[in-house]
């Protein structure tokens, strides 16, 4: 169910293929039909958030390294989509995106490590969040109405640690780090 509680999002895939379809149902209307948002097996799609009937969707459609698009319900043709965060030039991969307030928090995979970046609502880069080393973002946890993003970070020499980043201030603090003997 979307964060606003309005839509049930149903994802359909076939076997182990990455391609999927997405259907939605307005759960605020009694006996509302299930309707297609993206009704073709031509790419991978994942609903990140919505603003009323505009869905913000991560996809690799015409972008093998991923991008974030806005798609209005009932306008499924790619020509009517709006690019929010474009596919990066080079080899960077947009591996995941989440919404925090009026910003997007994106995990970019590049050269066998990950970067955490905050983007404006229109997709412009606001800042890159400093990480303690080269490594991986293991978990990204957000809520649209909360000011913070929590993420787990680890590397070969840095134990899995949970950090809290406040999007508006740009302040990152350690939330929990295990005590390990190495």
VENNORUR-V117867 format. One record per helix or strand of 3 or more residues. SS is the DSSP state (~ for helix, > for strand). FROM is the first residue (numbers start at 1). TO is the last residue. Records with the same first field share a line. If there is no record, write none. Layout:
BEGIN
SS->FROM-TO / FROM-TO
END
This chain:
BEGIN
>->7-13 / 20-26 / 34-38 / 45-51 / 54-59 / 67-72 / 82-85 / 93-100 / 103-110 / 113-120 / 125-129 / 136-142 / 148-154 / 161-166 / 171-177
~->78-80
END
